[in-house]
Amino acid sequence: MAASIIDSKIFGDMFSDAQMREVWSDENRTAKYLDIERALARVQGRLGLIPQEAADEIVRNCELSRIDWDKLKAKTEQIGYPIIAVVNQINANCRDKLGEFCHWGATTQDITDTATVLQMREGLALVERDLAEISGSLAILARKHRDTPIIGRSNLQQATPITFGYKMASILAGIERHRERLAQLKPRVLMGEFGGASGTLSSLEKGAMETQAGLCQELGLAQPLISWHTVRDTIAEVGAFLGIVGGSLGKIAMDVKLLMQTEVAEVFEPYAPGRGSSSTMPQKRNPISCLYIHANISVVRQHAAALMDAMVADHERSTGPWEIEWVVLPETFCLLSGALKQTKFILAGLEVDAERMRANIDMTNGLVMSEAVMMGLGPFIGREYAHDLVYDLCREAIAGRRQLVDVLAAHPEIGKHVTRAQLEGFCDPANSLGQAGVMVDRVLASL
């Protein structure tokens, strides 16, 4: 019976993703323990630190199919950690007490931390895949709508025209920075751990560093310069990275749900029959994916902070902060995977209403073009005076519910310097998009 939203039969695939849940499952975690014990035996047999016969026997018995889950659960509850329980079963399955050489020189945290890193590697690969897909969808939207005017908004008020392609390209640039961050952090965080009790490998009289190097090579992980049992910056860095990725997904969700408002209606989540409907209001089309993204990434950010709390560890082996990671790291990955999945769905099928975008620009009767008018008049009457004059004429247009261009054209002083046609040019949103198209092209060219 699932008590978590992540593992819920009802909500699980809305708040998370099946592949990410598999990465952080008991089965995969235990499989990683076995992978590490298998690799350790193989390396130590090769180095002559344990008998080759023992290494071969241990390797043969590091199989997930041979794990007794009831015994593993009971022993973990008795001891407090699952590693000894796993090693006990490997040992018991080996012949002639050859399993006694399993876990040679290792400590529980070595195996646990290295397993976590292996899981993070799989989880980050899924994040990387999803970010690439999101970038692809944003690039399509940016290219298609490079020149599609939409009003820019400041403090939820209409500001100056931009293009929808510019809006998408701006977000795309941020996603591309996340992909760059991910490439940069992987060499730092995908690092094995093999240090023994206090991290100094005092348990091995010889071949200690060779074992560490060989183990990390077998697992495809970086070898640490020094043990990191209670120096947890790499785990916290992953949490921080997932948190800021979530922030960008939240930005997408925020803009989409605001643009879906009835009074705006410029973009919509992909349509599916019944999706987002209300139990009492048949006309409603709720921004369902946006809601899940918002909820998920809010929790992810809190979990990122918890991983920073876990950095405050005592001495060489901690008394509690370590276990914080056990709770929040899987949830962080799983919740972010749900937000990524919902974001991919939104962007791949986003409905864009360019006509409504233009209608919303025009709804102020040209007032949103006041900056362009001011700058256009500035060379003739001075920028500051033009600002004050246009300000007063905007108030007049609002009071009379008139088109701004008509009010401008009727003013005698303005008429001395510019023609009606020039004023119409100042008031045309298409002439006031600045370098939006150039910036879109720059982002697309960087991909």
C-alpha positions in Angstrom: 0.0 0.0 0.0 1.5 3.3 -1.1 1.4 6.3 1.3 3.5 8.6 -0.8 2.2 10.6 -3.8 5.3 9.4 -5.7 4.4 5.7 -5.4 0.6 6.2 -5.5 -1.2 4.0 -8.0 -3.5 7.0 -8.7 -1.1 10.0 -8.7 2.3 8.4 -9.2 2.5 9.0 -13.0 1.3 12.5 -12.7 3.7 13.6 -9.9 6.7 11.5 -11.0 8.0 9.2 -13.7 8.1 5.4 -13.8 11.7 5.3 -15.0 12.9 7.7 -12.2 11.0 5.7 -9.6 12.8 2.6 -10.8 16.2 4.3 -10.4 15.4 5.0 -6.7 13.6 1.7 -6.0 14.6 -0.8 -3.3 15.4 -3.3 -6.1 17.8 -0.9 -8.0 19.4 0.3 -4.8 20.1 -3.2 -3.7 21.3 -4.1 -7.2 23.8 -1.3 -6.8 25.1 -2.7 -3.5 25.6 -6.0 -5.3 27.3 -4.3 -8.2 29.8 -2.7 -5.8 30.5 -5.8 -3.8 31.0 -7.7 -7.1 33.4 -5.1 -8.4 35.3 -4.9 -5.1 35.8 -8.7 -5.1 36.9 -8.7 -8.7 39.5 -6.0 -8.1 40.8 -7.5 -4.9 41.1 -10.9 -6.5 43.0 -9.4 -9.3 45.4 -7.6 -6.9 45.9 -10.7 -4.8 44.3 -9.2 -1.7 41.8 -12.0 -1.5 42.0 -15.5 -3.0 40.9 -15.6 -6.6 38.7 -18.5 -5.8 36.9 -16.4 -3.2 36.6 -13.5 -5.7 35.0 -15.8 -8.3 32.6 -17.2 -5.8 31.5 -13.8 -4.5 31.0 -12.5 -8.0 28.8 -15.5 -8.8 26.6 -14.8 -5.8 26.2 -11.1 -6.2 22.9 -11.6 -7.9 19.6 -9.8 -7.1 17.6 -12.9 -7.7 19.3 -14.5 -4.7 18.3 -11.8 -2.3 15.7 -12.8 0.4 13.8 -9.6 0.8 12.1 -10.6 4.1 15.5 -11.4 5.7 16.9 -8.2 4.3 14.1 -6.1 5.8 14.3 -7.9 9.2 18.1 -7.6 9.4 18.0 -3.9 8.3 15.5 -3.1 11.0 17.7 -4.9 13.6 21.0 -3.3 12.6 19.8 0.1 11.2 21.6 -0.3 7.8 21.0 -2.8 4.9 24.6 -3.3 3.8 25.5 -5.9 6.5 22.3 -7.7 5.7 23.2 -7.9 2.0 26.8 -9.1 2.8 25.4 -11.7 5.2 23.3 -13.2 2.4 26.2 -13.1 -0.1 28.4 -14.9 2.4 25.7 -17.5 3.2 25.2 -18.3 -0.5 29.0 -18.8 -1.1 30.5 -22.3 -0.6 33.3 -23.2 1.8 33.2 -19.9 3.7 34.7 -18.1 0.7 32.1 -15.4 1.2 34.0 -14.3 4.3 36.2 -12.3 1.9 33.2 -10.3 0.7 33.3 -6.5 1.7 37.0 -6.8 2.4 38.2 -3.6 4.0 35.0 -1.7 3.2 32.6 0.0 5.6 28.8 0.4 5.3 29.0 4.0 4.2 31.5 3.2 1.4 28.9 0.9 -0.2 25.9 3.1 0.6 27.5 6.3 -0.8 28.8 4.7 -3.9 25.4 3.1 -4.6 23.8 6.6 -4.2 26.3 8.0 -6.7 25.4 5.2 -9.2 21.8 6.0 -8.7 22.4 9.7 -9.2 24.2 8.9 -12.4 21.2 7.1 -13.8 18.8 9.8 -12.5 20.9 12.6 -14.0 20.9 10.8 -17.3 17.1 10.9 -17.3 17.2 14.6 -16.4 19.7 15.3 -19.2 17.4 13.5 -21.7 14.4 15.5 -20.6 16.2 18.8 -20.7 17.3 18.1 -24.3 13.7 17.3 -25.2 12.5 20.5 -23.6 15.2 22.5 -25.4 14.0 21.0 -28.7 10.4 22.0 -28.1 11.4 25.5 -27.0 13.6 25.9 -30.1 10.7 24.9 -32.4 8.4 27.5 -30.7 11.1 30.2 -30.8 11.8 29.6 -34.5 8.1 29.4 -35.5 7.1 32.5 -33.5 10.3 34.6 -34.0 8.2 37.5 -35.4 4.8 36.8 -33.7 4.0 40.0 -31.6 2.8 39.5 -28.0 2.6 42.1 -25.4 5.4 42.1 -22.8 4.2 42.4 -19.2 5.7 44.1 -16.2 4.1 43.7 -12.8 1.2 42.0 -14.6 0.5 45.1 -16.5 1.0 45.5 -20.3 4.4 46.9 -21.1 5.9 47.0 -24.6 5.5 44.5 -27.4 7.9 41.6 -27.7 7.6 38.4 -29.8 6.4 35.1 -28.5 9.6 33.6 -30.1 11.6 36.0 -27.9 9.7 34.8 -24.8 10.5 31.2 -25.7 14.1 31.8 -26.6 14.7 33.6 -23.3 13.6 30.4 -21.4 15.5 28.2 -23.9 18.7 30.0 -23.1 18.2 29.2 -19.4 17.5 25.5 -20.1 20.7 25.4 -22.2 22.6 26.8 -19.2 21.2 24.0 -17.1 22.5 21.5 -19.6 25.9 23.2 -19.4 25.8 23.1 -15.6 25.0 19.4 -15.7 27.9 18.6 -17.9 30.2 20.6 -15.5 28.9 19.0 -12.3 29.1 15.3 -13.4 32.9 15.0 -13.1 32.7 16.4 -9.6 29.8 14.5 -8.2 30.0 11.1 -9.9 32.8 10.0 -7.6 33.1 6.7 -5.8 33.8 6.2 -2.1 36.0 3.6 -0.5 37.7 4.7 2.8 36.9 2.2 5.5 35.9 3.1 9.1 37.3 6.6 9.4 38.2 7.1 5.7 41.9 6.3 5.9 41.7 2.7 4.6 43.5 1.5 7.7 41.7 -1.8 7.3 44.0 -2.8 4.4 47.7 -3.3 5.0 48.5 -3.2 1.4 46.8 -2.4 -1.9 44.5 0.1 -0.3 44.8 2.9 -2.9 45.0 0.3 -5.7 41.7 -1.2 -4.5 40.1 2.2 -4.4 41.3 3.1 -7.9 40.3 -0.3 -9.4 36.9 -0.2 -7.8 36.1 3.3 -9.2 37.4 2.2 -12.6 35.2 -0.9 -12.6 32.2 1.2 -11.7 33.0 4.0 -14.2 33.3 6.6 -11.4 36.0 9.2 -10.5 38.4 8.2 -7.8 38.3 10.7 -4.9 41.4 12.5 -3.7 40.4 11.9 -0.2 37.4 10.2 1.5 34.2 12.3 1.8 32.1 10.4 4.3 31.1 13.6 6.1 31.9 16.2 3.4 28.7 16.2 1.5 29.0 19.1 -0.9 28.7 17.0 -4.0 25.3 15.6 -2.9 24.1 19.1 -2.0 25.3 20.4 -5.3 23.1 17.9 -7.1 20.2 18.9 -5.0 20.8 22.6 -5.7 21.1 21.8 -9.4 17.7 20.0 -9.4 16.3 22.9 -7.4 17.3 25.6 -10.0 16.1 23.3 -12.9 12.8 23.2 -11.1 12.8 27.0 -10.8 13.0 27.2 -14.6 10.2 24.7 -15.0 8.1 26.7 -12.6 8.7 29.8 -14.7 7.3 28.0 -17.7 4.3 26.8 -15.7 3.7 30.3 -14.3 3.7 32.0 -17.6 1.5 29.4 -19.3 -1.2 29.4 -16.6 -1.3 33.2 -16.6 -1.6 33.2 -20.4 -4.4 30.7 -20.1 -6.5 33.0 -18.0 -9.9 33.7 -19.7 -9.2 37.4 -19.9 -5.8 36.7 -21.7 -6.3 33.4 -23.6 -3.1 33.6 -25.6 -1.7 30.1 -25.1 -3.2 26.8 -23.8 -1.9 23.5 -22.5 -2.5 20.7 -25.1 -6.2 19.8 -25.4 -7.5 16.4 -24.5 -11.2 15.6 -24.0 -12.1 16.2 -20.4 -8.6 17.3 -19.4 -8.8 20.2 -16.8 -12.6 20.1 -16.6 -14.4 21.2 -13.5 -17.0 19.1 -11.6 -19.3 22.0 -11.5 -18.3 24.5 -14.2 -18.4 22.8 -17.7 -16.8 25.7 -19.4 -13.5 25.6 -17.5 -10.2 24.4 -18.9 -7.8 24.3 -16.0 -4.0 24.4 -16.4 -3.5 20.9 -15.0 0.1 20.3 -15.9 1.1 23.7 -14.7 -0.5 23.0 -11.3 1.5 19.8 -10.9 4.7 21.5 -12.0 4.2 24.3 -9.4 3.6 21.8 -6.6 6.5 19.6 -7.4 9.1 22.2 -7.9 8.1 23.9 -4.6 8.9 20.7 -2.7 12.1 20.1 -4.7 13.4 23.5 -3.6 12.7 22.7 0.1 14.4 19.3 -0.4 17.5 21.1 -1.8 17.7 23.1 1.4 17.4 19.8 3.4 20.4 18.4 1.5 22.3 21.5 2.6 21.3 20.7 6.2 22.8 17.3 5.7 26.2 18.9 5.0 26.4 19.8 8.7 27.9 16.5 9.7 29.8 15.6 12.8 33.4 14.4 12.7 34.3 11.5 10.4 31.0 9.6 10.5 27.8 11.5 11.3 24.9 10.9 13.6 21.8 11.7 11.6 22.5 14.2 8.9 23.5 11.4 6.5 20.0 9.9 6.8 18.4 13.1 5.6 19.8 12.3 2.2 18.1 8.9 2.2 14.8 10.6 2.7 14.9 13.6 0.4 17.3 12.7 -2.5 15.0 10.0 -4.0 12.0 12.3 -3.6 13.8 15.2 -5.1 14.7 13.3 -8.3 11.2 11.7 -8.5 9.3 15.0 -8.1 11.6 16.8 -10.5 11.0 13.9 -13.0 7.3 14.6 -12.8 7.8 18.3 -13.4 10.0 17.5 -16.4 7.4 15.2 -17.8 4.6 17.7 -17.4 6.7 20.4 -19.0 7.6 18.2 -22.0 3.9 17.6 -22.5 3.0 21.3 -22.3 5.7 22.5 -24.7 5.3 19.7 -27.3 1.7 20.5 -27.8 1.4 24.1 -26.7 -1.6 25.9 -28.4 -0.6 29.4 -29.5 -3.2 32.0 -30.5 -1.4 34.7 -32.4 -4.6 36.5 -33.3 -5.5 36.8 -29.6 -2.0 38.0 -28.9 -2.4 40.8 -31.4 -5.9 41.6 -30.1 -4.6 42.0 -26.6 -1.9 44.4 -27.8 -4.6 46.5 -29.5 -7.0 46.4 -26.5 -5.4 49.6 -25.0 -6.1 51.6 -28.1 -2.4 52.1 -28.7 -1.4 53.1 -25.2 1.2 50.4 -25.0 3.0 52.2 -27.9 3.5 55.4 -25.8 7.3 54.7 -25.3 7.8 54.4 -29.0 5.8 57.6 -29.5 7.9 59.4 -26.9 11.2 58.2 -28.5 9.9 59.2 -31.9 9.0 62.7 -30.8 12.2 63.1 -28.7 14.4 64.3 -31.6 11.9 67.1 -32.4 10.8 68.4 -29.0 13.2 66.7 -26.5 12.8 63.4 -24.7 11.7 64.8 -21.3 9.2 67.1 -22.7 7.9 64.4 -25.1 7.5 62.1 -22.0 5.4 64.6 -20.2 3.3 65.5 -23.2 2.7 61.9 -24.2 1.8 61.1 -20.6 -0.9 63.8 -20.6 -2.2 62.7 -24.0 -2.4 59.1 -22.8 -4.6 60.3 -19.9 -6.8 62.1 -22.4 -7.1 59.0 -24.6 -8.1 56.9 -21.6 -10.7 59.4 -20.5 -12.2 59.7 -23.9 -11.7 56.0 -24.8 -10.0 57.1 -28.0 -7.2 55.7 -30.1 -3.9 57.2 -29.0 -2.9 58.0 -32.6 -6.0 60.1 -33.0 -5.3 62.1 -29.9 -1.7 62.6 -31.0 -2.6 63.6 -34.5 -5.0 66.2 -33.2 -2.4 67.9 -31.0 -1.2 71.1 -32.8 2.4 71.0 -31.5 2.9 67.4 -32.6 1.5 68.2 -36.0 4.2 70.8 -36.6 6.9 68.0 -36.5 5.4 64.7 -37.7 2.7 63.5 -40.0 -0.2 61.2 -39.3 1.6 58.5 -41.2 4.7 58.9 -39.0 2.5 58.7 -35.9 0.9 55.5 -37.2 4.4 54.1 -37.7 5.2 55.0 -34.1 2.0 53.2 -33.0 2.5 50.0 -35.0 3.7 47.2 -32.7 5.6 45.5 -35.5 7.9 48.6 -35.6 8.7 48.4 -32.0 10.0 44.9 -31.4 13.5 46.0 -30.9 16.2 43.3 -31.3 13.8 40.5 -30.4 14.4 38.7 -33.7 18.2 39.1 -33.5 18.2 37.7 -30.0 16.1 34.8 -31.0 18.5 34.0 -33.8 21.5 34.3 -31.5 20.0 31.7 -29.1 19.1 29.3 -31.9 22.5 29.7 -33.4 24.1 28.7 -30.1 22.4 25.3 -30.0 
